[in-house]
């Protein structure tokens, strides 16, 4: 039986799900040093969500990769690339735009790329695999997990065989909605192996239902080659399982897991926790077992955003009503996959309907493009809505490709131009410094502020005149 290795996704899916992507590059540099010395199989440093987060705060995502590579101690760095971008600048990432993006990722320090096509267009995936390898990168072909009766073990075996024929070096079963359970796993992994033709098999699962750690341990027992996990501060909930929990549990159960350096992982977690404490980032909390994810099937960060939106509305008790509306929208649209760029649009549309707005009075852009045929023919029951918005005359017309490499990268990132490089610096304050900083922020509202304690005396007073 093969020994499972671990890939850390704390800096991508972990902080995206738990902290809504608020961790800047500067905040993560010290954590990366410890992770880089922890003997992990790889560390994921970039994803479409992280690219969008960087752009939103005027950070250059390629600088993020390069800065983290300098601190990775030679650990392989991984990036996730979605061939159907969510930002709307491109409906399909292919051709010269994809080739340029892969080349820039390789130059910045990425060595592995997870290729995701939510519509599983195998011809497009094959082209992406070839471009990935041509740029010296390891191509990991993602096979999205779908929890329904139509997607049988035989279907997964056939898909794995097709992905293997594209030339992918690894195949990843990607359960972004955390729907896997241990009863399904043995036969499913066996089917995938039968089609993978000896390629290593990776697993990415989430903890929406509370079953993620159990599924991960069962996958280790069954000999999955690699498994995604995260530091405790950004694990669980809609994120991936916790690294230390998997390591401890696998040791207790005598499972074949190649354990990273736990002292380095503790350092990394302490550094990440210090950032969270200083910035006021939320604590990661496990989610209790719930059947709602099997209904809405939203991927990690989208599920977390939806639960937060329901909480802010005071309507957490209506999670099943929201979930059923997600399903209803998918059925009416003709079953787009619950992955980006469609998942967030469906969730937002469902929230609008839950708020008692007229159904489809407004339409999310990704759903509009879906109904217009930008992703291919659709079989929808929303005929009148489809007629109202009209079809795109030539959805496959070529994109006007910019002449420069930087402009092409900006197109892929969904922005007019890549942000300029920045000086990356971040200091974690001592408790005394944090207290003083807080007092200075509040001082303008008071005449006098005084704090005393064991070995501590701070007195702030506005000067007279």
N, C-alpha and C positions, 0 to 999 in steps of 0.2 A: 504494500500500500504506500502511495506517495505521501510525502510530508507537506502539509499546508504551510504556506508563507503568508504574511500579512502586508497589506498596502494601507498606508495612512491617508485618509481623505479629510482630516481635520481642517485643513486650510481651504478646502473647497466646499464640499457638501455639508461638512460639520458646521462650520461657522455661518454658512448660508442659511441653513435650516434653523439653527438655534439663535443666532444673532442677527438674522436678516441681512447677512453679508456686510456687517459694519466694520469688520476688522481690516484695516488698511495694511499695505505692504510693510510699512515701518513697524507696525505693531507686532508683526509675525516673525521678524528676523531672528530674535533670540530663541523663540520656540523652534525655528527651523534648524538652528545649530544643534540643539539637543536631538531633534528628530533625525537629523543627518548622521548622528553617531549611534543611533539606536539599532542598527542592523535590520532595517525593514527591507522588504522586497522592492518597494518603490514608495514614493510620496507624490500624491497628486497635488499639483500647484495651480492648475488652470482649468476652468470649465466655462461654458457659455454664461452661466449665472455670474461667475466671478468677473468675466470680461465686462458684463453690463455694470457690475458694481464699481469696477475700476473707472469706467467711462463716466459714471454718474458723479464721482468725486474728483474728476479730472486727473486720474492716475493713468499711466501708460501700462496696459496689461503685460506687454513684452518686457518692460523694465521690472515688473513684479517677478516674472519668471527668472530673468537674469540675476536679480538680487537674491532670490531664494537659492538659485543654483550655486552661487558663491559660498553659501553656508550649508550646502547639502552633503559635504564630505564624500562626494562621489556616489551617493545613493541615486539610483535612477529616478528621474522626474517624469511624471505622467500628466498628460492633458486630455480633456474630453472635448470632442468636436462633434457638434450636431450638424448633420448635412441639411437640415431644414431649420434655418435660424428663426428665432422668435422676434427679432427686432423689426422686421418688415422691410429693411433695406434690400434684402435678398429673400426670395422664396426657396431657393435651392443653392447650396454651397457646392460648387463643382468647377471643373475646368481650371482656368488660370487663377481664379480667386482662391480656390482650394489649394492648388499647388503652391501659390505664394504664401498662404497662411502656414502651411505645413513646413515650408522652407524656413520661415521666420521663427517658428516654434523650435525647429532643430537648431538654428543659430543661437537662439536664446538659452538653450540648455535642456530642452525636453528630449527624452529618448523613447518614450512610449506614448501612443495615442489611442484612446478609446473612440472608435467611430460609431456614431449612433445615427440611424435613419429610422425615425418613428414609423414610417410607412414600409420599411424593410424592402426597399427597391434593390434587388440583388445585383442588377446591372450597375446601378449607381454605387453600391457598396463595393463591388469589384473594382471599379475605376478608382474609388477612394483608397482602397487597399494598395493598389499599384502605385499611386502617387505617394502614399505614406512610406512605402518601402523604398521608392526611388529617392526620397529625401533622407534615407538612412534611419528611419524611425521604425520601431516595432509596431505592427498593426494589430490592434485588438478589436475584433468585430463584436459589437454588442447585439445580443438577441433579447429583446424586451420580453419580460414575463407577463403574460395575460391570463387572468384567472376567469376562464369560462369553459363551457363544454366543447366549444368548437376547436380549441387549441389543445389537442391531445398530445400524448407523449410521442406518437408517430409523427405528428406535425413538427414538434420540436426536433426530432431526430432528422427529419428531412431538411429543416432549416439549417441545422448544424452542418449537415453534409454540404449544403449549398454554400454556406459561409466558408467552409474548409476549401471548397473548390475555387473560391475567390483568391486564395493564397494567404488568408489571414493567419498570422502566427499564433494567435491565441483567440479563444472564443469566450465571451463573458455573458453569462446569464444575468440579466440586469432587471432586478425586481425593485423598481423605484417607488412603488406604492406599498411595499412591505406586505404583500399578500401571500407569500409562500408559507407553508406549514410543513411540519415534519412528516406527515402522512403522505404528502405529495412528493417529497424530495427524493427518496431512493429510486423509484422508477423513473422519475424525470431525469436525474443525473445519469442513470444508466442509458436512457434513450439518447441523451446528448453525447455521451461518450461513443455510442455506436455510430453516430453520424460524424463525429469530430475528426475521425481518421488520425487519432493519436495527438491531436493538438491539445495543449494545456487548457484546462477548463477553469475559468474564474467565476466568482460569485459576488454580486453586489446586491445586498438586501437591506431593507430598512426596518424600523421598529414601531411602525404605526399601530399595529395590533398588540404590541407587547411581546410578540413571538420571535422577533428578530434574533436575540441571543441564542434561543433554543435552536432555531433554524441554522444559525452559523455553526454551532457546535455539532449538529448532526451532519452538516456539510463537511466539517473537518473529519468526522468519523468515517464518512463515505469517501474521503480522499480527494476532495476538491483541491485544485492546485494552488489557487490564491483566493484571498478573501479580503474585502474592504472593511476597514474599521476606523475608529477615531478615538482621540483622547476623551476622557470622561466628561470634561466640561462642555464638549460639543457632540456628545453621543446620545443615543436613545431618543425617545420621542419620535419625531419624523426623520431623525438622522439614522446613522448606521450603528451597529453594536459597538460597545466600549472595548478598546484594546486591552486594558488591564483585566477586565472581567473575562474576556475570552482566554487570555493567557492563564489566569488562575484556574478557571473552570476546566480548561483542557488538561492542565497538569493534574487536577484532582481526578479526572476521568481517564487519565493516561492516554490521551488522544495524540495523534502524530502531528503536532504543531511545532514549527520552528520558532522558538521564542525569541523576540527581540531583546535588547538590553533594557531591563525593567528600570534600572536606576536612571538611565537616560530618558525613558518615558516619564518617570516621575518628575524629572527636571522640566521636561517640556510642558507637562500639565501645570506645574507650579508657575511657570512663566506665562502660560496662557491664562491661568486664573488671576494672576496679578494684573494683566491687561483688562480682564473682565471686571475686576473689582474697581480699577481706576476709572474705567469708562462707563461703569454702570450697566454692563451687558447682563442680560438675564441668565440665571442659572439653568442648566439643562435638567429637565425632569422627565423620568420615564412616563409614557402614556399607559394607562390601564388597558387591558384587553377590551376591544370594542369591535363590533361588526360593521360599523359605518364605513371603514376603509374598503371593505369588500364591495360596498355599494358605489361609493364615489370614485374609488380607484385613482385618487390624485397622487402624483409623485411628491416626494418629501417636502421641499420648500413650499410648494403650492398648497399642500395640505396644511402645513404650519400657518401659512398666511390666511387660509380660509378659516381655520379654527380661531385665529386671533380676530378676524373680522366678525365672526359670530359672537365672540366674547365681548367685543366692543359694542355690539348691538344689544347685548344682554340676552342673546338667543342661543346659547350653547345647547339648551335643551332641544332646539330644533335642528340638531345636526343631521338627523335622519331625513327630515323634510328637505334639507339642503342636498343631502346625498342623493335622494330620489330625483330631485330636479336635475342634478348633474347627469344621471342616467337617462332621464327623459330627453334632455337636450342632445346627448350623444345619439340616441336612437333616432330622433327627428332629423339630425344632420346626416345620418348615414354612417355612424360609427367611426368617427376619427379616433385615432389612438390617444390614450390618456398620457401623452408625453408632450413636451414642448415641440412646436409652438402652440399646440391646441389645448393643453391641460389648463393653463392659466386663464385662457379666454373662456373656456367652459365654466370654470369656477367663478369667474367674475360675472358671467352671464347668469349663472344660477343665483348668485347673491342679489343681482338686480331683480330677478323674478321673485326672490324671497322677500324683497323689500316692497312687494306689491306693485311694482311698475308693470305696465302692460308688456306681455311676453313679446320679446324681440322688437320692442319699440325702438331700441337702439341695438346695434349689433357690434360685438367685439371685432376688431380688424382681422384677426387670424381666422375667425369664423366666416367673415365676409369673403376673404380670399378662398377659403375652403369651398363655400357655396358657388363662387364664381369659377371654380374649376382650375385654380392656380396650381393645385397639387394633383390634378388628374380628375377624371370623371367621378361624379358622386351620385349616389342613389338616395335621395332625400325625400322626406314627406313634406318638407317646407317649400312646396312648389310655388305658391304665391309669393313668398318671401324671396325665393331665388329669382323669380321673374321681376320682382320689384328692384332688386339691386343689379340685375343684369349679369351676363357672363363676360369673362375676359376673352376678347377675340382670339388672341394668340398667347396662351399662358406659357408656352415654351420658347417665346422669343428670347434671343440672347441678350444678356445684360451688357450695357456699355461698360467695358472694362477699363478702369483708369490706367494711365500710362505708367505711373510710378509704383514702386513696391509699397511705399508708405500709404499712398492713396488706396491701393488695393486692400491693405491691411485695415484701413479705416472703414472701408466698405464692409468687410467681414465683421468688424466689431460694431457696426451700426452707428457710425458717427461721421460727421463731416471731415474730421482730421484727428489723428491720434494725439492725445495730450502730450505736451513736452515732458522730457525727463525731469525728475525732481530730486532734490536732496532728501534722502530717506533717513530720518532720525526720529527716535522715540525714546523717551526716558520714563521708566516706571518709578514713581515717587515712593519714598519711604512713608510709613504712616505719619510721621511728623511733618514731612513735606506736604502730604495730602491734606492734613489738617490745616496747615498754614495756608495752603492754596484755597481751601474752602472758606476760611475766614476772610481772606483778602477779597474773595468774590462777594461776600456778604457785607463787608465793612462799609461800603457807601450808604447803606440803609440804616446805619447805627452811628451814634456819637462815640460810644466806647464798646469795645469787645475784649473780653478777658477770658482766658482758659488757663486753668492750673491743674496740675496732677503730679504724680510721682516723677521727679526729675524733669518737669516740664512747666514752663510759665511763658504764656504769650499774652501780650497786652497791646492792643491797637487803639489809638485815640487820635481823633482829628485835631490838628493844631489850631489854636485860636488865632483869629485874625488872618 
